[in-house]
């Protein structure tokens, strides 16, 4: 069994660019994700999907990284290729899970 856990870290509707550059996960959001991740413990593979990379999510990072450690990879796409200046962006966290930025999924099906 495979699990795909989507997490919405989008800020509440309101001001747009540049104020929506950062995502946010409140304590109750993290609790919900913990509950979902508990349900995936017996699965063969778990992937986490977010728009924002973990580095630009305003939250308790230790708690978030602990939650994400239960997955093989965290796929995100907010920064993409950063205007073609950064064509390879990924993280291999100490707990073993990967963070992969989707550079151009729509046209070229690539991550970096």
Helices and strands as residue ranges (DSSP letters): E 2-7, E 23-24, H 27-39, E 45-50, G 54-56, E 57-58, H 61-68, E 73-76, E 90-92, E 98-101
